[in-house]
Each structure stands twice: as structure tokens, then as C-alpha cells.
Amino acid sequence: MKKLLKLFAIAAFACSMLFNSTPPRSIAAVRTNEMDPLEDSLSPATRQELLRARRATAKYSDLSVAIADGYADINVFIPQMGFHYLKSSVLDDEFDPERPELLVYAQDLCEGRMRLVAVEYAVPTNLSATAPEGFTGTADEWHRQDNFGLWTLHAWIWFRNPDGVFAELNPRVP
């Protein structure tokens, strides 16, 4: 029995290290207009746009809500990113922080569910020959994905990324 309790304690600790047992400053951050210290270098306008994106996507922490709202699993899993869900009805040449084309989820093995970790913006390359204008300032990092025919931009607003809120990959995501 002691071995079982010890094993359970080790598993609980591992889960807390992987995905912290509390959400990564998600809903509480939206309510208090608080951002992670990592984003302190961003302009106030960019920070406000990121907060707007958080407010608009908070409901998608429940994957079933995202699916009901038109986001579909496109069978794209990328290590250090996650599983991608696309809302094709908003895929156009417009950038709107409150309407991301994709939601990115990671498997939270501790809680046994998919967890929203990032939003992703996408613009078809046939609609824009150059990287689109995105968030205010120059901090965002658009990437040309020729295999998908898209310009893409991640915003890690639901799971802290030590490489930056706009980095393409997040080393904390399995």
C-alpha cells in the first residue's frame, strides 16, 4: 500500500511539473488585465490585443465548445505545438486578434483532456505574397508554411512559452 501511495505521489508531482496543476494565468489574467512577465517587453497596444484574444477564446478551453462553434480537427499534430483545430469559415486575408483561424491543444495526461495552449492565425499565401500585418509592433513572428499554403502566427496565450508569446514552438508542450 505504501508503494502505491508513493507511486501516486510521484505521478501527481510529475503531472504538476508538466502542466502545473493550476491553469497558466488564464481566466484570472483576463479578469485582472494581468500578463505573464515574459510579455513585459511588448507594447501596451500588443498586450491589449493579446488580452482581447484571451477574452475571445476563453470559452474554447472546453474543446467541445470549440467544435460546436465550427473548429474542426484537421489531423495535424506537431511536437512542441500540439493538435490543430481549424475554423475554415474565418480563413481569409484579414487579421483579427479575436478570431483566430486555428486553436492549438495539447494532451493533458494529468487531467485526461485536451487543453487549449495557443491560438494560431493563418492567411492563405495565395491571398498575401508577404507576411501579413498582425499584432501591433514587430514582435509577432509569421511563418510561411508552403506545405499548407499558409502564413501562420502562434500566440501562446493559454500556456506560457519560455521562448516568447509569438514563438512558433513551445518546448513545454510534449
C-alpha positions in Angstrom: 0.0 0.0 0.0 2.9 2.4 0.8 4.4 1.7 -2.6 1.2 2.5 -4.3 0.8 5.8 -2.4 4.4 6.7 -3.2 3.9 5.9 -6.9 0.7 8.0 -6.8 2.6 10.9 -5.2 5.4 10.7 -7.8 2.8 10.7 -10.7 1.0 13.7 -9.2 4.3 15.6 -8.9 5.2 14.8 -12.5 1.8 16.0 -13.7 2.2 19.2 -11.8 5.6 19.8 -13.3 4.4 19.1 -16.8 1.2 21.2 -16.8 1.1 22.8 -13.4 -2.0 21.8 -11.6 -3.4 25.3 -11.9 -4.2 26.9 -15.3 -1.4 29.1 -16.6 -2.7 32.5 -15.6 -5.7 32.0 -17.9 -9.1 33.3 -16.9 -7.7 35.2 -13.9 -5.3 37.0 -16.1 -8.2 38.1 -18.4 -10.1 39.4 -15.4 -7.2 41.4 -14.0 -5.6 42.5 -17.3 -2.5 40.8 -16.0 0.0 39.3 -18.4 3.0 36.9 -17.7 6.2 38.8 -17.0 7.5 37.4 -20.3 5.3 39.8 -22.2 6.6 42.9 -20.3 8.7 43.9 -23.3 5.6 44.1 -25.6 4.0 47.4 -26.3 0.8 48.3 -24.4 -1.2 48.0 -27.6 0.1 44.5 -28.3 -0.6 43.5 -24.7 -4.2 44.8 -25.1 -4.6 42.8 -28.3 -3.4 39.7 -26.6 -5.9 40.3 -23.8 -8.6 40.7 -26.4 -7.6 37.3 -27.9 -7.7 35.7 -24.5 -11.2 37.1 -23.7 -12.5 35.9 -27.1 -11.1 32.4 -26.8 -11.6 31.7 -23.1 -14.7 29.6 -23.9 -12.6 27.3 -26.0 -10.8 25.9 -23.0 -13.6 23.3 -23.4 -12.8 21.6 -26.7 -16.5 20.6 -27.2 -17.4 24.3 -27.3 -14.8 24.9 -30.0 -16.1 22.0 -32.1 -19.7 23.2 -31.7 -18.5 26.7 -32.8 -17.1 25.3 -36.1 -13.5 24.4 -35.2 -12.6 21.0 -36.8 -9.8 18.6 -36.1 -7.6 18.8 -39.2 -5.4 15.9 -38.1 -2.3 18.0 -37.7 -0.2 17.2 -34.6 3.2 18.9 -34.4 5.5 18.1 -31.4 6.1 21.2 -29.2 2.9 22.7 -30.7 0.0 20.3 -30.3 -3.2 19.4 -32.1 -4.6 21.9 -34.5 -8.3 22.7 -35.0 -9.3 25.0 -37.9 -12.4 27.2 -38.3 -12.4 27.4 -42.1 -15.2 30.0 -42.3 -12.7 32.6 -40.9 -9.8 31.6 -43.1 -9.2 34.7 -45.2 -6.8 37.6 -45.7 -8.0 39.5 -42.6 -6.2 39.5 -39.2 -8.5 39.8 -36.2 -7.0 39.1 -32.7 -10.4 38.0 -31.6 -11.0 35.5 -34.4 -8.0 33.0 -34.7 -8.3 30.6 -37.6 -6.8 27.8 -35.5 -6.9 26.7 -31.9 -4.0 24.6 -30.6 -4.5 22.0 -27.9 -2.1 19.7 -26.1 -3.0 16.4 -24.4 -3.0 17.0 -20.6 -2.3 13.5 -19.4 -2.7 14.6 -15.8 -6.3 15.7 -16.3 -7.1 13.3 -19.1 -8.3 16.0 -21.5 -7.2 18.3 -24.3 -6.0 21.6 -23.0 -6.0 24.9 -25.0 -2.5 26.2 -25.2 -2.3 28.6 -28.1 -4.2 30.4 -30.8 -2.9 30.5 -34.3 -3.7 33.0 -37.0 -3.5 31.9 -40.7 -3.6 33.7 -44.0 -3.5 31.8 -47.3 -0.3 32.5 -49.2 -2.3 32.9 -52.4 -4.0 35.9 -50.8 -0.8 37.5 -49.4 2.6 37.3 -51.0 4.3 38.7 -47.9 3.8 38.2 -44.2 0.5 39.7 -43.1 0.2 42.6 -40.7 -0.7 41.2 -37.4 -0.3 42.4 -33.8 0.8 46.0 -33.3 4.6 46.3 -33.4 7.2 44.0 -34.7 7.2 41.2 -32.0 5.0 38.8 -33.8 6.7 36.1 -36.0 4.7 35.0 -39.1 5.9 31.8 -40.7 5.4 30.7 -44.3 4.1 27.2 -44.4 4.4 26.1 -48.0 3.2 22.6 -47.3 -0.2 24.1 -46.1 -0.1 27.2 -48.3 -0.4 29.5 -45.3 1.2 32.3 -43.4 0.9 31.3 -39.7 1.4 33.1 -36.4 1.1 31.4 -33.0 0.2 33.3 -29.8 0.9 31.2 -26.7 -1.8 33.0 -24.6 -3.0 30.0 -22.7 0.2 28.2 -21.8 3.4 30.1 -21.1 6.2 29.8 -23.6 9.7 30.5 -22.3 10.7 31.3 -25.9 8.1 34.1 -26.2 4.4 34.5 -26.7 4.9 34.6 -30.5 7.4 31.8 -30.9 6.4 29.0 -33.3 7.3 26.1 -31.0 6.9 25.8 -27.2 9.4 23.5 -25.5 7.0 23.0 -22.6 4.5 21.2 -24.9 5.1 17.5 -25.4 
